[in-house]
Amino acid sequence: MLIGITGGFHGSVVMSFSKAICCKIASVMMGCSLITEIDEIGKSAIGELCNMILGHTATIFYRDNIIVDITPPTILTGDNIQLSIPNTVVVSIPLLFEDESQIEINVSFADGN
């Protein structure tokens, strides 16, 4: 999932999920039994989760007088997707779950140099 950041600073957020964790999250968000394939509704559920996370993050920045906006999410699927964003600093934040699955959040922002 790729989401742009504009306003108080410019950058992007890439959230990486395994297919298994996507299926689990989409199943819970849609209130159904465990799905095994991510269809358009499942992608929409994952996109909404990302909007919720980054919307809350924007609210936290707002409390510190940093105004940021987020773009609608772009969904990328496949293995070994590589993005190259020049002149940026990247901070990687792993979210680890009890079952040892994880979501990786990579935040890139413009290098001040």
C-alpha positions in Angstrom: 0.0 0.0 0.0 1.5 3.4 -1.0 0.2 6.6 0.5 1.5 10.1 -0.1 2.1 12.7 2.5 1.8 16.5 1.8 1.6 19.6 3.9 4.0 20.2 6.9 6.4 17.8 5.2 6.4 15.7 2.0 6.9 12.0 1.7 5.2 8.7 1.4 4.3 5.7 3.4 4.6 2.1 2.1 2.8 -0.5 4.2 3.8 -4.1 3.4 1.6 -7.1 4.3 2.0 -10.7 3.6 -1.0 -12.3 1.9 -1.8 -14.3 5.0 -2.0 -11.2 7.3 -4.0 -9.3 4.6 -6.5 -12.2 4.6 -6.8 -12.2 8.4 -7.2 -8.4 8.6 -9.7 -8.2 5.7 -11.7 -11.1 7.2 -12.0 -9.3 10.6 -12.8 -5.9 9.0 -15.5 -7.5 6.9 -16.9 -9.6 9.7 -16.6 -12.9 7.9 -14.8 -16.2 8.2 -11.2 -16.3 7.2 -10.9 -15.6 3.5 -8.0 -17.1 1.4 -7.9 -14.6 -1.5 -8.0 -10.8 -1.5 -10.6 -9.6 -3.9 -11.6 -5.9 -4.5 -13.6 -5.7 -1.3 -10.7 -7.2 0.6 -8.3 -4.6 -1.0 -10.8 -1.9 0.0 -10.8 -3.1 3.6 -6.9 -3.0 3.7 -6.9 0.4 2.1 -9.4 1.6 4.8 -7.2 0.2 7.6 -4.2 2.2 6.1 -6.4 5.3 5.9 -7.4 4.8 9.6 -3.7 4.4 10.7 -2.4 7.4 8.8 -5.5 9.5 9.5 -4.8 9.0 13.2 -1.1 9.8 12.7 -2.1 13.1 10.9 -4.2 13.9 14.0 -1.2 13.4 16.3 0.9 15.7 14.1 -1.9 18.3 14.2 -1.7 18.4 18.0 1.9 19.5 17.5 0.9 22.1 15.0 2.2 20.1 12.0 -0.5 20.0 9.3 -0.3 17.0 7.0 -2.6 15.5 4.5 -2.6 12.0 3.0 -3.4 10.9 -0.5 -5.8 8.0 -1.2 -3.9 4.7 -1.0 -2.5 3.0 -4.1 -2.6 -0.8 -3.8 0.4 -2.7 -5.2 0.4 -6.5 -5.2 3.1 -9.0 -5.9 6.4 -10.1 -4.6 9.6 -8.1 -4.3 8.1 -4.7 -5.3 10.8 -2.1 -5.3 10.3 1.6 -5.2 13.0 4.2 -5.7 12.3 7.6 -4.3 15.4 9.8 -4.7 16.6 12.3 -2.0 14.6 10.8 0.8 15.2 9.4 4.2 13.4 6.1 5.0 12.4 5.0 8.5 11.2 1.4 8.8 8.7 0.5 11.5 7.9 -3.2 12.0 4.6 -4.1 13.7 5.0 -7.5 15.2 2.0 -9.7 16.2 1.8 -12.6 18.7 1.7 -15.2 15.9 5.0 -13.8 14.6 3.4 -12.2 11.5 4.2 -8.6 10.8 3.3 -5.5 8.9 6.2 -3.3 7.8 5.6 0.4 7.6 8.3 2.4 5.7 8.0 6.2 5.9 10.1 8.2 3.5 10.4 12.0 3.6 12.4 14.6 1.8 16.0 14.8 2.8 16.8 18.3 4.2 20.0 18.5 2.2 
